[in-house]
Amino acid sequence: MSVSFSVQSAKARPDLKAVLTLLKPVTWFPPMWAFTCGAISAGVPLSERIPLLALGIAITGPLVCASSQAVNDWFDRHVDAINEPNRPIPSGRIPGQWGLAIAIFWTALCLFAALPLGAFGVSAVAIALLFSWGYSAPPFRFKRNGWIGNTAVGFTYEGLAWVTGAGILLGNRVPPMPLLLLATLYSIGAHGIMTLNDFKAMEGDRRMGVNSLPVLLGADGAARVASLVMLLAQAAVIVMLVSWNRPWHAFAIGVLSLIQAVMMWRFVQSPRERALWLSALGVPFYVSGMMIAAFAVRTLPIIAEAGK
């Protein structure tokens, strides 16, 4: 299937509102939050590093995440013509090759803006950008398989952002193992969060050969997998916090997980109708647990030693 544009729209330039819609500000929060969690978990005084923290947050959300959205919308324009025809590119509000041009420009801007972060920060941004293009663009197009694509997004949105925030605050160093473990677990859990976003596009994905988990497993199977992945990741975090003598933080995350479990039970009864409901109301409990975990580990002796 192809998306056609009129001669008049092909010669036009996109307006700023259409560009902002293309960059999807609503999606910027998760990596910005993960970066902040990583910075807090590093255990160093944030008051002395406010400019660095602010720059990292800005790069993570309005730049890196925004560029990934532009890349995804460009290479998904044929699918969006079925699922969301009012999106900026299939609707013609981003005409001609402007979508691709914006994606390339924003990608270059990310690398330029990351220079003050040092080698560690630039490397992390470069990895994130490679994954964002690999997720959407041929020949890799990770999103064609829900297992691979959602793993890639979870890794970059949560894990890499967390590790980058901690590493930059620690003076461009690889964070200690407890932080790497937390970042990994929350990345795994984010696989389930990404699956929630796939239910709304089942019809277009099926027709265009995109094997999201709802397409591969059916709506019911994908709902159960997404819920189980999110809960098991948090259960592992709770076990680790208990082993690190942080029982109250573990208890708090346990309460948040229990609330999610109740909501997930309702979600799996009617996944296609309630996926966005769980994403909007249930995921905030998940990300709140991330911040609790970040505060829990920032005072661990191994973290304090790394921050010296």
TORLO-537107 format. One record per residue (C-alpha): x, y, z. Coordinates in Angstrom, 2 decimals, always signed. Example, Ala and Ser with C-alpha at 12.3 -4.5 7.8 and 13.67 -1.06 7.14 Angstrom:
TORLO-537107
@X->+12.30; Y->-4.50; Z->+7.80;
@X->+13.67; Y->-1.06; Z->+7.14;
This chain:
TORLO-537107
@X->+0.00; Y->+0.00; Z->+0.00;
@X->+1.29; Y->+3.48; Z->-0.73;
@X->+0.50; Y->+6.89; Z->+0.65;
@X->-0.13; Y->+9.54; Z->-1.96;
@X->+0.12; Y->+13.29; Z->-1.61;
@X->-1.18; Y->+16.05; Z->-3.83;
@X->+1.26; Y->+18.10; Z->-5.93;
@X->+0.36; Y->+21.15; Z->-3.90;
@X->+1.08; Y->+19.49; Z->-0.52;
@X->+4.32; Y->+17.95; Z->-1.81;
@X->+5.69; Y->+21.44; Z->-2.46;
@X->+4.57; Y->+22.81; Z->+0.89;
@X->+6.52; Y->+23.00; Z->+4.09;
@X->+5.21; Y->+21.50; Z->+7.32;
@X->+3.93; Y->+23.88; Z->+9.96;
@X->+5.43; Y->+23.88; Z->+13.45;
@X->+2.38; Y->+22.22; Z->+14.98;
@X->+2.70; Y->+19.29; Z->+12.62;
@X->+6.41; Y->+18.95; Z->+13.40;
@X->+5.70; Y->+18.97; Z->+17.13;
@X->+3.06; Y->+16.30; Z->+16.64;
@X->+5.59; Y->+14.24; Z->+14.68;
@X->+8.08; Y->+14.46; Z->+17.56;
@X->+5.40; Y->+13.24; Z->+20.03;
@X->+6.20; Y->+15.08; Z->+23.29;
@X->+3.93; Y->+12.67; Z->+25.19;
@X->+6.51; Y->+9.91; Z->+24.61;
@X->+9.45; Y->+11.85; Z->+26.02;
@X->+8.65; Y->+11.23; Z->+29.68;
@X->+9.76; Y->+7.57; Z->+30.10;
@X->+13.43; Y->+8.00; Z->+29.07;
@X->+13.66; Y->+11.36; Z->+30.86;
@X->+12.32; Y->+9.70; Z->+34.01;
@X->+14.73; Y->+6.76; Z->+33.66;
@X->+17.66; Y->+9.14; Z->+33.16;
@X->+16.65; Y->+11.02; Z->+36.32;
@X->+16.33; Y->+7.74; Z->+38.24;
@X->+19.83; Y->+6.83; Z->+37.12;
@X->+21.20; Y->+10.20; Z->+38.22;
@X->+19.58; Y->+9.87; Z->+41.63;
@X->+20.76; Y->+6.29; Z->+42.06;
@X->+24.37; Y->+7.42; Z->+41.52;
@X->+24.37; Y->+8.79; Z->+45.06;
@X->+26.17; Y->+12.05; Z->+44.28;
@X->+24.89; Y->+15.51; Z->+45.32;
@X->+22.62; Y->+16.68; Z->+42.51;
@X->+22.73; Y->+20.33; Z->+43.60;
@X->+26.32; Y->+20.56; Z->+42.34;
@X->+25.44; Y->+19.11; Z->+38.94;
@X->+22.15; Y->+20.76; Z->+37.98;
@X->+23.33; Y->+22.02; Z->+34.55;
@X->+24.67; Y->+18.57; Z->+33.63;
@X->+21.48; Y->+16.90; Z->+34.84;
@X->+19.29; Y->+19.36; Z->+32.92;
@X->+21.28; Y->+18.85; Z->+29.72;
@X->+21.05; Y->+15.08; Z->+30.05;
@X->+17.30; Y->+15.19; Z->+30.57;
@X->+16.86; Y->+17.51; Z->+27.58;
@X->+18.91; Y->+15.27; Z->+25.34;
@X->+17.13; Y->+12.12; Z->+26.49;
@X->+13.60; Y->+13.39; Z->+25.84;
@X->+13.20; Y->+16.32; Z->+23.42;
@X->+16.15; Y->+15.20; Z->+21.32;
@X->+16.89; Y->+11.45; Z->+21.33;
@X->+13.36; Y->+10.23; Z->+22.01;
@X->+11.90; Y->+12.84; Z->+19.66;
@X->+14.25; Y->+11.80; Z->+16.88;
@X->+13.23; Y->+8.17; Z->+17.33;
@X->+9.59; Y->+9.18; Z->+16.94;
@X->+10.35; Y->+11.01; Z->+13.68;
@X->+12.29; Y->+8.02; Z->+12.37;
@X->+9.50; Y->+5.64; Z->+13.33;
@X->+6.77; Y->+7.76; Z->+11.77;
@X->+8.66; Y->+8.04; Z->+8.50;
@X->+9.22; Y->+4.32; Z->+8.10;
@X->+5.75; Y->+3.54; Z->+9.47;
@X->+3.90; Y->+5.93; Z->+7.17;
@X->+2.27; Y->+3.09; Z->+5.21;
@X->+1.11; Y->+1.32; Z->+8.39;
@X->-0.11; Y->+4.61; Z->+9.87;
@X->-2.17; Y->+5.18; Z->+6.73;
@X->-4.24; Y->+2.22; Z->+7.96;
@X->-4.03; Y->+2.56; Z->+11.75;
@X->-3.78; Y->+6.33; Z->+12.20;
@X->-4.38; Y->+8.15; Z->+8.90;
@X->-4.49; Y->+11.51; Z->+10.67;
@X->-0.83; Y->+11.24; Z->+11.70;
@X->+1.29; Y->+14.10; Z->+10.24;
@X->+2.92; Y->+12.14; Z->+7.40;
@X->+0.04; Y->+10.07; Z->+5.98;
@X->-2.31; Y->+13.04; Z->+6.33;
@X->+0.05; Y->+15.21; Z->+4.27;
@X->+0.69; Y->+17.75; Z->+7.03;
@X->+4.35; Y->+16.67; Z->+6.81;
@X->+4.62; Y->+16.59; Z->+3.00;
@X->+7.08; Y->+15.01; Z->+0.60;
@X->+10.43; Y->+14.00; Z->+2.07;
@X->+10.17; Y->+16.38; Z->+5.03;
@X->+9.57; Y->+13.55; Z->+7.47;
@X->+12.86; Y->+11.89; Z->+6.56;
@X->+14.69; Y->+15.23; Z->+6.60;
@X->+13.44; Y->+16.03; Z->+10.09;
@X->+14.49; Y->+12.57; Z->+11.32;
@X->+18.02; Y->+13.01; Z->+9.96;
@X->+18.38; Y->+16.57; Z->+11.24;
@X->+17.16; Y->+15.67; Z->+14.74;
@X->+19.54; Y->+12.69; Z->+14.84;
@X->+22.53; Y->+14.91; Z->+14.00;
@X->+21.36; Y->+17.49; Z->+16.55;
@X->+21.35; Y->+14.79; Z->+19.26;
@X->+25.02; Y->+13.97; Z->+18.69;
@X->+26.03; Y->+17.62; Z->+18.63;
@X->+24.14; Y->+18.41; Z->+21.84;
@X->+25.70; Y->+15.40; Z->+23.61;
@X->+29.27; Y->+16.63; Z->+23.18;
@X->+29.37; Y->+18.39; Z->+26.60;
@X->+28.45; Y->+15.09; Z->+28.26;
@X->+31.83; Y->+13.60; Z->+27.44;
@X->+32.78; Y->+10.31; Z->+25.82;
@X->+30.44; Y->+8.22; Z->+27.98;
@X->+27.44; Y->+10.40; Z->+27.21;
@X->+28.17; Y->+10.68; Z->+23.48;
@X->+28.61; Y->+6.92; Z->+23.23;
@X->+25.31; Y->+6.31; Z->+25.01;
@X->+23.49; Y->+8.74; Z->+22.72;
@X->+25.06; Y->+7.12; Z->+19.65;
@X->+23.91; Y->+3.67; Z->+20.81;
@X->+20.40; Y->+4.96; Z->+21.44;
@X->+20.26; Y->+6.52; Z->+17.97;
@X->+21.50; Y->+3.33; Z->+16.33;
@X->+18.76; Y->+1.37; Z->+18.07;
@X->+16.11; Y->+3.91; Z->+17.11;
@X->+17.02; Y->+3.65; Z->+13.42;
@X->+17.43; Y->-0.12; Z->+13.66;
@X->+14.01; Y->-0.40; Z->+15.28;
@X->+12.19; Y->+1.33; Z->+12.44;
@X->+14.34; Y->+1.32; Z->+9.30;
@X->+15.18; Y->-1.49; Z->+6.91;
@X->+17.05; Y->-3.75; Z->+6.67;
@X->+16.90; Y->-4.40; Z->+10.42;
@X->+13.47; Y->-3.01; Z->+11.36;
@X->+13.43; Y->-4.70; Z->+14.76;
@X->+9.76; Y->-3.86; Z->+15.21;
@X->+8.78; Y->-6.49; Z->+12.67;
@X->+9.08; Y->-8.96; Z->+15.57;
@X->+7.44; Y->-8.02; Z->+18.84;
@X->+9.95; Y->-9.95; Z->+20.95;
@X->+12.96; Y->-8.22; Z->+19.42;
@X->+11.46; Y->-4.78; Z->+18.86;
@X->+10.05; Y->-4.36; Z->+22.35;
@X->+13.30; Y->-5.59; Z->+23.85;
@X->+15.20; Y->-2.94; Z->+21.91;
@X->+12.83; Y->-0.18; Z->+23.01;
@X->+12.88; Y->-1.32; Z->+26.64;
@X->+16.67; Y->-1.40; Z->+26.60;
@X->+17.02; Y->+2.14; Z->+25.28;
@X->+14.02; Y->+3.82; Z->+26.94;
@X->+14.68; Y->+2.49; Z->+30.42;
@X->+17.98; Y->+0.64; Z->+30.80;
@X->+20.32; Y->+2.73; Z->+28.69;
@X->+18.76; Y->+5.97; Z->+29.93;
@X->+19.21; Y->+4.84; Z->+33.56;
@X->+22.82; Y->+3.76; Z->+33.02;
@X->+23.60; Y->+6.99; Z->+31.17;
@X->+22.20; Y->+9.16; Z->+33.94;
@X->+24.20; Y->+7.30; Z->+36.56;
@X->+27.39; Y->+7.11; Z->+34.50;
@X->+27.45; Y->+10.81; Z->+33.66;
@X->+26.85; Y->+11.83; Z->+37.27;
@X->+29.63; Y->+9.47; Z->+38.37;
@X->+32.12; Y->+11.24; Z->+36.12;
@X->+31.75; Y->+9.33; Z->+32.86;
@X->+32.19; Y->+5.88; Z->+34.37;
@X->+30.30; Y->+2.62; Z->+34.09;
@X->+27.98; Y->+2.47; Z->+37.14;
@X->+28.42; Y->-0.18; Z->+39.85;
@X->+26.71; Y->-3.54; Z->+39.47;
@X->+23.58; Y->-2.81; Z->+41.59;
@X->+22.66; Y->+0.02; Z->+39.24;
@X->+23.28; Y->-2.13; Z->+36.17;
@X->+21.05; Y->-4.84; Z->+37.62;
@X->+18.22; Y->-2.41; Z->+38.34;
@X->+18.51; Y->-0.90; Z->+34.87;
@X->+18.38; Y->-4.38; Z->+33.32;
@X->+15.33; Y->-5.47; Z->+35.30;
@X->+13.36; Y->-2.33; Z->+34.56;
@X->+14.31; Y->-2.71; Z->+30.89;
@X->+12.85; Y->-6.21; Z->+30.91;
@X->+9.68; Y->-4.96; Z->+32.54;
@X->+9.42; Y->-2.20; Z->+29.95;
@X->+9.00; Y->-4.93; Z->+27.32;
@X->+5.53; Y->-5.43; Z->+28.75;
@X->+4.80; Y->-1.70; Z->+28.68;
@X->+5.74; Y->-1.55; Z->+25.01;
@X->+3.36; Y->-4.41; Z->+24.28;
@X->+0.48; Y->-2.36; Z->+25.67;
@X->+1.04; Y->+0.15; Z->+22.88;
@X->+0.69; Y->-2.54; Z->+20.20;
@X->-2.94; Y->-3.45; Z->+20.78;
@X->-4.30; Y->-0.37; Z->+19.04;
@X->-2.41; Y->-1.21; Z->+15.84;
@X->-3.26; Y->-4.90; Z->+15.50;
@X->-5.19; Y->-4.60; Z->+12.25;
@X->-2.61; Y->-2.50; Z->+10.41;
@X->+0.30; Y->-4.53; Z->+11.80;
@X->-1.28; Y->-7.77; Z->+10.62;
@X->-1.89; Y->-6.41; Z->+7.12;
@X->+1.62; Y->-4.93; Z->+6.81;
@X->+3.50; Y->-7.95; Z->+8.19;
@X->+4.49; Y->-6.41; Z->+11.53;
@X->+4.54; Y->-9.30; Z->+14.00;
@X->+3.79; Y->-7.49; Z->+17.23;
@X->+3.01; Y->-9.68; Z->+20.23;
@X->-0.76; Y->-9.12; Z->+19.88;
@X->-0.44; Y->-10.34; Z->+16.29;
@X->+1.81; Y->-13.28; Z->+17.17;
@X->+0.06; Y->-14.42; Z->+20.36;
@X->-3.40; Y->-12.97; Z->+19.94;
@X->-4.79; Y->-10.25; Z->+22.18;
@X->-5.35; Y->-12.53; Z->+25.16;
@X->-1.93; Y->-14.18; Z->+25.00;
@X->-0.10; Y->-10.88; Z->+24.56;
@X->-2.00; Y->-9.36; Z->+27.49;
@X->-0.95; Y->-12.20; Z->+29.78;
@X->+2.69; Y->-12.02; Z->+28.65;
@X->+2.86; Y->-8.24; Z->+29.06;
@X->+1.40; Y->-8.40; Z->+32.56;
@X->+3.62; Y->-11.27; Z->+33.64;
@X->+6.81; Y->-9.64; Z->+32.34;
@X->+6.09; Y->-6.39; Z->+34.18;
@X->+5.25; Y->-8.13; Z->+37.46;
@X->+8.19; Y->-10.57; Z->+37.40;
@X->+10.68; Y->-7.77; Z->+36.75;
@X->+9.39; Y->-5.86; Z->+39.77;
@X->+9.40; Y->-9.01; Z->+41.88;
@X->+13.09; Y->-9.44; Z->+41.09;
@X->+13.73; Y->-5.82; Z->+42.08;
@X->+11.98; Y->-6.45; Z->+45.40;
@X->+14.12; Y->-9.52; Z->+46.07;
@X->+17.31; Y->-7.56; Z->+45.36;
@X->+16.30; Y->-4.66; Z->+47.59;
@X->+15.61; Y->-7.07; Z->+50.45;
@X->+19.03; Y->-8.65; Z->+49.90;
@X->+20.58; Y->-5.16; Z->+50.07;
@X->+18.82; Y->-4.50; Z->+53.39;
@X->+16.29; Y->-2.06; Z->+51.97;
@X->+13.08; Y->-3.72; Z->+53.24;
@X->+10.89; Y->-0.62; Z->+53.36;
@X->+11.69; Y->+0.35; Z->+49.81;
@X->+10.99; Y->-3.24; Z->+48.79;
@X->+7.68; Y->-3.13; Z->+50.65;
@X->+6.66; Y->+0.09; Z->+48.87;
@X->+7.38; Y->-1.40; Z->+45.45;
@X->+5.50; Y->-4.51; Z->+46.49;
@X->+2.41; Y->-2.42; Z->+47.24;
@X->+2.70; Y->-0.68; Z->+43.86;
@X->+3.07; Y->-4.06; Z->+42.15;
@X->-0.03; Y->-5.38; Z->+43.92;
@X->-2.04; Y->-2.41; Z->+42.65;
@X->-0.81; Y->-3.13; Z->+39.13;
@X->-1.70; Y->-6.81; Z->+39.47;
@X->-5.30; Y->-5.93; Z->+40.34;
@X->-5.49; Y->-3.62; Z->+37.33;
@X->-3.90; Y->-6.25; Z->+35.10;
@X->-6.51; Y->-8.80; Z->+36.14;
@X->-9.14; Y->-6.41; Z->+34.76;
@X->-7.02; Y->-5.70; Z->+31.69;
@X->-6.68; Y->-9.35; Z->+30.61;
@X->-10.47; Y->-9.72; Z->+30.64;
@X->-10.69; Y->-7.32; Z->+27.68;
@X->-7.17; Y->-6.43; Z->+26.49;
@X->-7.93; Y->-4.59; Z->+23.25;
@X->-10.37; Y->-2.26; Z->+24.96;
@X->-8.32; Y->-1.73; Z->+28.14;
@X->-4.70; Y->-1.63; Z->+26.93;
@X->-4.60; Y->+2.17; Z->+26.82;
@X->-6.40; Y->+2.28; Z->+30.17;
@X->-3.69; Y->+0.16; Z->+31.80;
@X->-0.97; Y->+2.14; Z->+30.07;
@X->-2.37; Y->+5.43; Z->+31.34;
@X->-3.32; Y->+4.39; Z->+34.88;
@X->-1.19; Y->+1.34; Z->+35.67;
@X->+2.21; Y->+2.21; Z->+34.25;
@X->+2.63; Y->+5.25; Z->+36.57;
@X->+2.78; Y->+2.79; Z->+39.48;
@X->+5.56; Y->+0.92; Z->+37.65;
@X->+7.67; Y->+4.03; Z->+37.06;
@X->+7.06; Y->+5.24; Z->+40.62;
@X->+8.73; Y->+2.04; Z->+41.75;
@X->+11.74; Y->+2.94; Z->+39.62;
@X->+12.24; Y->+6.15; Z->+41.59;
@X->+11.80; Y->+4.34; Z->+44.90;
@X->+14.47; Y->+1.85; Z->+43.83;
@X->+16.78; Y->+4.69; Z->+42.80;
@X->+16.55; Y->+6.30; Z->+46.25;
@X->+16.97; Y->+2.89; Z->+47.88;
@X->+20.34; Y->+2.15; Z->+46.30;
@X->+21.92; Y->+5.62; Z->+46.31;
@X->+23.11; Y->+5.06; Z->+49.89;
@X->+24.55; Y->+1.58; Z->+49.35;
@X->+28.25; Y->+1.47; Z->+50.35;
@X->+29.34; Y->+0.37; Z->+46.87;
@X->+27.50; Y->+3.35; Z->+45.34;
@X->+28.92; Y->+5.80; Z->+47.85;
@X->+32.42; Y->+4.52; Z->+47.12;
@X->+31.92; Y->+4.94; Z->+43.37;
@X->+30.77; Y->+8.53; Z->+43.87;
@X->+33.95; Y->+9.63; Z->+45.63;
